[in-house]
Amino acid sequence: MINIIVVMFSFLCVTAIFGIFLQMVNMKGTPKIMYDLYSHGKSCEGKLFSTLISAVLVPKRYINYLYHIKVSLSCVFIFSISWFFHFYLFSTIYTFIILIVIVWMILTKNQLPIFITMYISSLSAHSCINIASPEISLLAATLFLLQVSRRMYESMYVTIFLDSKMNLGHYIVGYLHYWGCGTILLSYAACQSIQENHMHEQARNEICLQHVIGTVLFIIAFHQQHIVHVTLANLRKNPHSMQKHSLPQGGLFNYVSCPNFLCEIIIYLAINLLLGVDYYPWTLITFWVLTNQIMNATISQKWYKSKFKEFPPTRKALIPFVY
Protein backbone atom coordinates (compact mmCIF):
# COMPACT_ATOMS: atom_id res chain seq x y z
CA MET A 1 0.00 0.00 0.00
CA ILE A 2 2.75 2.47 0.86
CA ASN A 3 4.31 1.81 -2.52
CA ILE A 4 1.02 2.71 -4.17
CA ILE A 5 0.69 5.88 -2.09
CA VAL A 6 4.29 6.95 -2.65
CA VAL A 7 4.00 6.31 -6.38
CA MET A 8 0.72 8.23 -6.43
CA PHE A 9 2.14 11.31 -4.71
CA SER A 10 5.32 11.11 -6.79
CA PHE A 11 3.19 11.15 -9.94
CA LEU A 12 1.20 14.11 -8.62
CA CYS A 13 4.45 15.97 -7.93
CA VAL A 14 5.62 15.37 -11.49
CA THR A 15 2.32 16.60 -12.95
CA ALA A 16 2.43 19.70 -10.74
CA ILE A 17 6.02 20.46 -11.76
CA PHE A 18 5.02 20.09 -15.40
CA GLY A 19 2.10 22.44 -14.74
CA ILE A 20 4.45 25.03 -13.24
CA PHE A 21 6.72 24.74 -16.28
CA LEU A 22 3.73 25.07 -18.59
CA GLN A 23 2.52 28.24 -16.88
CA MET A 24 5.92 29.89 -16.56
CA VAL A 25 7.35 29.13 -19.98
CA ASN A 26 4.08 29.71 -21.88
CA MET A 27 5.39 28.10 -25.05
CA LYS A 28 3.78 29.11 -28.31
CA GLY A 29 1.85 26.35 -30.02
CA THR A 30 0.98 24.57 -26.76
CA PRO A 31 -2.54 23.12 -27.17
CA LYS A 32 -5.11 25.02 -25.13
CA ILE A 33 -6.37 21.75 -23.71
CA MET A 34 -3.10 21.45 -21.75
CA TYR A 35 -3.95 24.65 -19.89
CA ASP A 36 -7.59 23.66 -19.45
CA LEU A 37 -6.56 20.40 -17.78
CA TYR A 38 -4.79 22.34 -15.01
CA SER A 39 -7.34 25.14 -14.61
CA HIS A 40 -9.98 25.13 -11.91
CA GLY A 41 -11.91 27.67 -9.89
CA LYS A 42 -12.10 31.20 -11.26
CA SER A 43 -9.56 30.44 -14.01
CA CYS A 44 -11.56 27.45 -15.31
CA GLU A 45 -13.96 28.27 -18.12
CA GLY A 46 -15.50 24.79 -18.13
CA LYS A 47 -14.64 24.41 -21.81
CA LEU A 48 -12.34 21.42 -21.65
CA PHE A 49 -14.37 19.41 -24.16
CA SER A 50 -14.94 22.40 -26.44
CA THR A 51 -11.18 22.74 -26.65
CA LEU A 52 -10.78 19.01 -27.24
CA ILE A 53 -13.32 18.99 -30.07
CA SER A 54 -11.80 22.12 -31.61
CA ALA A 55 -8.37 20.49 -31.55
CA VAL A 56 -9.58 17.57 -33.68
CA LEU A 57 -10.06 17.94 -37.42
CA VAL A 58 -13.67 16.91 -37.92
CA PRO A 59 -15.87 17.27 -41.03
CA LYS A 60 -18.34 20.11 -40.59
CA ARG A 61 -21.34 17.80 -41.02
CA TYR A 62 -20.41 16.08 -37.73
CA ILE A 63 -19.95 19.25 -35.68
CA ASN A 64 -23.57 19.36 -34.49
CA TYR A 65 -23.40 15.76 -33.31
CA LEU A 66 -20.16 16.43 -31.48
CA TYR A 67 -21.66 19.52 -29.88
CA HIS A 68 -24.38 17.42 -28.25
CA ILE A 69 -21.77 14.87 -27.17
CA LYS A 70 -19.71 17.72 -25.72
CA VAL A 71 -22.66 18.98 -23.68
CA SER A 72 -23.34 15.48 -22.34
CA LEU A 73 -19.69 14.89 -21.45
CA SER A 74 -19.41 18.29 -19.78
CA CYS A 75 -22.26 17.35 -17.45
CA VAL A 76 -20.32 14.22 -16.46
CA PHE A 77 -16.74 15.55 -16.35
CA ILE A 78 -17.10 19.23 -15.43
CA PHE A 79 -18.32 19.96 -11.89
CA SER A 80 -19.07 22.95 -9.72
CA ILE A 81 -16.12 23.76 -7.50
CA SER A 82 -18.56 23.62 -4.58
CA TRP A 83 -18.07 19.85 -4.87
CA PHE A 84 -14.83 20.39 -2.95
CA PHE A 85 -17.13 19.79 0.01
CA HIS A 86 -17.38 16.11 -0.95
CA PHE A 87 -13.76 15.23 -0.32
CA TYR A 88 -13.57 17.45 2.77
CA LEU A 89 -16.47 15.42 4.14
CA PHE A 90 -14.73 12.19 3.14
CA SER A 91 -11.48 13.32 4.75
CA THR A 92 -13.20 14.39 7.97
CA ILE A 93 -14.84 10.99 8.37
CA TYR A 94 -11.72 9.03 7.35
CA THR A 95 -9.36 11.04 9.57
CA PHE A 96 -11.77 10.74 12.50
CA ILE A 97 -11.74 6.95 12.12
CA ILE A 98 -7.94 7.00 12.02
CA LEU A 99 -7.91 9.15 15.15
CA ILE A 100 -10.03 6.54 16.93
CA VAL A 101 -7.61 3.80 15.83
CA ILE A 102 -4.62 5.76 17.15
CA VAL A 103 -6.36 6.34 20.50
CA TRP A 104 -7.14 2.61 20.61
CA MET A 105 -3.45 1.86 20.01
CA ILE A 106 -2.41 4.08 22.91
CA LEU A 107 -5.03 2.73 25.33
CA THR A 108 -4.43 -0.93 24.48
CA LYS A 109 -0.65 -0.53 24.24
CA ASN A 110 -0.48 -1.08 20.50
CA GLN A 111 -2.78 -4.08 20.14
CA LEU A 112 -4.06 -3.38 16.64
CA PRO A 113 -7.02 -5.32 15.21
CA ILE A 114 -5.85 -7.83 12.63
CA PHE A 115 -7.67 -6.20 9.70
CA ILE A 116 -5.97 -2.87 10.43
CA THR A 117 -2.61 -4.60 10.71
CA MET A 118 -3.22 -6.20 7.33
CA TYR A 119 -4.26 -2.83 5.89
CA ILE A 120 -1.01 -1.14 6.88
CA SER A 121 1.43 -4.06 7.04
CA SER A 122 2.85 -3.25 3.64
CA LEU A 123 3.39 0.34 4.75
CA SER A 124 5.61 -0.27 7.73
CA ALA A 125 8.55 -2.05 6.17
CA HIS A 126 9.34 0.95 3.99
CA SER A 127 8.06 3.94 5.91
CA CYS A 128 9.03 3.45 9.56
CA ILE A 129 11.58 5.74 11.16
CA ASN A 130 13.80 5.11 14.15
CA ILE A 131 11.47 6.76 16.66
CA ALA A 132 7.78 6.72 15.87
CA SER A 133 5.49 7.90 18.63
CA PRO A 134 1.75 7.23 18.62
CA GLU A 135 1.33 10.29 20.85
CA ILE A 136 2.88 12.50 18.18
CA SER A 137 0.80 10.82 15.50
CA LEU A 138 -2.27 11.49 17.65
CA LEU A 139 -1.37 15.18 17.75
CA ALA A 140 -0.71 15.27 13.99
CA ALA A 141 -3.96 13.46 13.19
CA THR A 142 -5.89 15.78 15.51
CA LEU A 143 -4.47 18.86 13.81
CA PHE A 144 -5.17 17.40 10.37
CA LEU A 145 -8.74 16.60 11.43
CA LEU A 146 -9.18 20.20 12.61
CA GLN A 147 -7.95 21.41 9.22
CA VAL A 148 -10.24 19.27 7.06
CA SER A 149 -13.19 19.85 9.41
CA ARG A 150 -12.71 23.60 9.16
CA ARG A 151 -12.49 23.38 5.37
CA MET A 152 -15.69 21.35 5.33
CA TYR A 153 -17.39 23.97 7.50
CA GLU A 154 -16.13 26.77 5.26
CA SER A 155 -17.36 24.96 2.17
CA MET A 156 -20.82 24.76 3.71
CA TYR A 157 -21.21 28.11 5.46
CA VAL A 158 -18.45 30.55 4.45
CA THR A 159 -17.25 30.17 0.88
CA ILE A 160 -19.36 31.58 -1.95
CA PHE A 161 -18.38 29.54 -5.02
CA LEU A 162 -20.16 31.53 -7.75
CA ASP A 163 -20.09 29.57 -11.03
CA SER A 164 -16.49 28.32 -10.74
CA LYS A 165 -15.74 24.89 -12.22
CA MET A 166 -13.34 21.99 -11.95
CA ASN A 167 -12.83 18.91 -14.09
CA LEU A 168 -13.02 15.25 -13.17
CA GLY A 169 -9.25 15.04 -12.67
CA HIS A 170 -9.27 17.61 -9.87
CA TYR A 171 -12.23 15.87 -8.25
CA ILE A 172 -10.49 12.48 -8.21
CA VAL A 173 -7.18 13.94 -7.04
CA GLY A 174 -8.99 15.51 -4.07
CA TYR A 175 -10.14 12.11 -2.83
CA LEU A 176 -6.76 10.47 -3.50
CA HIS A 177 -4.93 13.24 -1.68
CA TYR A 178 -6.96 13.02 1.53
CA TRP A 179 -7.05 9.23 1.48
CA GLY A 180 -3.27 9.18 1.12
CA CYS A 181 -2.74 11.72 3.90
CA GLY A 182 -4.94 9.84 6.35
CA THR A 183 -3.40 6.47 5.53
CA ILE A 184 0.13 7.80 5.97
CA LEU A 185 -0.78 9.27 9.37
CA LEU A 186 -2.04 5.83 10.36
CA SER A 187 1.11 4.13 9.08
CA TYR A 188 3.24 6.50 11.17
CA ALA A 189 1.35 5.48 14.31
CA ALA A 190 1.66 1.81 13.38
CA CYS A 191 5.44 2.12 13.20
CA GLN A 192 5.51 2.31 16.99
CA SER A 193 3.64 -0.97 17.26
CA ILE A 194 5.98 -2.67 14.82
CA GLN A 195 9.15 -1.29 16.42
CA GLU A 196 8.08 -1.67 20.05
CA ASN A 197 11.00 -3.94 20.89
CA HIS A 198 13.53 -1.51 19.47
CA MET A 199 12.49 1.72 21.19
CA HIS A 200 12.61 3.29 24.60
CA GLU A 201 9.49 4.73 26.21
CA GLN A 202 11.28 7.95 27.13
CA ALA A 203 12.37 8.54 23.53
CA ARG A 204 8.89 7.80 22.26
CA ASN A 205 7.17 10.36 24.45
CA GLU A 206 9.77 13.09 24.31
CA ILE A 207 8.42 16.41 23.05
CA CYS A 208 11.07 18.20 21.02
CA LEU A 209 11.41 21.82 19.98
CA GLN A 210 10.40 20.89 16.44
CA HIS A 211 7.06 19.61 17.76
CA VAL A 212 6.41 22.92 19.50
CA ILE A 213 7.41 24.90 16.41
CA GLY A 214 5.27 22.68 14.20
CA THR A 215 2.21 23.11 16.43
CA VAL A 216 2.63 26.89 16.64
CA LEU A 217 3.11 27.18 12.87
CA PHE A 218 -0.02 25.11 12.32
CA ILE A 219 -2.14 27.29 14.63
CA ILE A 220 -0.96 30.50 12.95
CA ALA A 221 -1.50 29.20 9.40
CA PHE A 222 -4.82 27.60 10.39
CA HIS A 223 -6.12 30.92 11.74
CA GLN A 224 -4.78 33.04 8.89
CA GLN A 225 -6.23 30.74 6.23
CA HIS A 226 -9.67 31.05 7.78
CA ILE A 227 -9.35 34.86 7.79
CA VAL A 228 -8.41 34.76 4.10
CA HIS A 229 -11.41 32.60 3.22
CA VAL A 230 -13.75 34.90 5.16
CA THR A 231 -12.24 37.90 3.34
CA LEU A 232 -12.83 36.27 -0.04
CA ALA A 233 -16.39 35.36 0.92
CA ASN A 234 -17.14 38.91 2.09
CA LEU A 235 -16.21 40.23 -1.35
CA ARG A 236 -19.15 38.29 -2.80
CA LYS A 237 -21.84 39.02 -0.22
CA ASN A 238 -22.78 42.28 -1.88
CA PRO A 239 -25.74 41.61 -4.24
CA HIS A 240 -23.94 43.60 -6.95
CA SER A 241 -20.86 41.35 -6.76
CA MET A 242 -22.53 37.95 -6.36
CA GLN A 243 -21.74 36.90 -9.93
CA LYS A 244 -18.33 38.47 -10.39
CA HIS A 245 -14.88 38.31 -8.88
CA SER A 246 -13.28 41.23 -7.07
CA LEU A 247 -9.68 42.04 -6.26
CA PRO A 248 -9.10 41.21 -2.57
CA GLN A 249 -7.30 43.78 -0.43
CA GLY A 250 -5.88 44.00 3.07
CA GLY A 251 -4.06 41.65 5.39
CA LEU A 252 -1.91 39.07 3.66
CA PHE A 253 -3.43 40.12 0.34
CA ASN A 254 -1.23 43.22 0.53
CA TYR A 255 1.74 40.92 -0.06
CA VAL A 256 0.52 37.95 -2.11
CA SER A 257 -2.41 37.11 -4.35
CA CYS A 258 -2.94 33.65 -2.85
CA PRO A 259 -2.33 33.74 0.93
CA ASN A 260 -4.69 30.78 1.35
CA PHE A 261 -2.30 28.67 -0.74
CA LEU A 262 0.65 29.93 1.32
CA CYS A 263 -1.13 28.95 4.54
CA GLU A 264 -1.88 25.52 3.08
CA ILE A 265 1.82 24.94 2.46
CA ILE A 266 2.69 26.04 6.00
CA ILE A 267 0.03 23.73 7.47
CA TYR A 268 1.51 20.66 5.76
CA LEU A 269 5.04 21.79 6.61
CA ALA A 270 3.99 22.12 10.25
CA ILE A 271 2.70 18.54 10.32
CA ASN A 272 5.94 17.51 8.59
CA LEU A 273 7.86 19.01 11.52
CA LEU A 274 5.71 17.02 13.95
CA LEU A 275 6.28 13.72 12.19
CA GLY A 276 9.91 14.47 11.32
CA VAL A 277 11.39 15.34 7.96
CA ASP A 278 13.02 11.89 7.90
CA TYR A 279 9.54 10.37 7.59
CA TYR A 280 9.69 10.57 3.83
CA PRO A 281 6.04 9.75 2.95
CA TRP A 282 4.76 12.94 4.60
CA THR A 283 7.74 14.90 3.30
CA LEU A 284 6.67 13.77 -0.18
CA ILE A 285 3.12 14.97 0.55
CA THR A 286 4.50 18.35 1.65
CA PHE A 287 6.48 18.62 -1.58
CA TRP A 288 3.36 17.73 -3.59
CA VAL A 289 1.36 20.43 -1.78
CA LEU A 290 4.19 22.92 -2.37
CA THR A 291 4.42 22.25 -6.11
CA ASN A 292 0.65 22.14 -6.52
CA GLN A 293 0.12 25.44 -4.73
CA ILE A 294 2.93 27.10 -6.69
CA MET A 295 1.20 25.98 -9.88
CA ASN A 296 -2.22 27.17 -8.69
CA ALA A 297 -0.81 30.48 -7.48
CA THR A 298 0.89 31.03 -10.84
CA ILE A 299 -2.41 30.44 -12.65
CA SER A 300 -4.28 32.75 -10.24
CA GLN A 301 -1.65 35.50 -10.53
CA LYS A 302 -1.93 35.48 -14.31
CA TRP A 303 -5.72 35.57 -14.03
CA TYR A 304 -5.70 38.53 -11.61
CA LYS A 305 -3.33 40.50 -13.82
CA SER A 306 -5.48 39.86 -16.88
CA LYS A 307 -8.73 40.89 -15.16
CA PHE A 308 -7.73 43.88 -13.00
CA LYS A 309 -5.89 46.89 -14.38
CA GLU A 310 -5.43 48.20 -10.83
CA PHE A 311 -3.53 45.05 -9.79
CA PRO A 312 -0.68 46.12 -7.44
CA PRO A 313 2.63 45.65 -9.31
CA THR A 314 4.48 44.73 -6.10
CA ARG A 315 2.07 41.97 -5.07
CA LYS A 316 3.64 38.54 -5.48
CA ALA A 317 1.79 35.33 -6.27
CA LEU A 318 2.58 33.12 -3.27
CA ILE A 319 5.68 34.04 -1.25
CA PRO A 320 5.96 37.66 -0.02
CA PHE A 321 8.74 39.65 -1.73
CA VAL A 322 10.00 36.48 -3.48
CA TYR A 323 7.49 34.90 -5.88
Helices and strands as residue ranges (DSSP letters): H 2-25, H 32-38, H 48-55, G 60-62, H 63-77, E 78-80, G 81-83, H 84-107, H 114-127, H 134-157, E 165-167, H 168-194, G 196-198, H 201-205, H 209-234, G 239-241, G 251-254, H 259-275, H 280-307
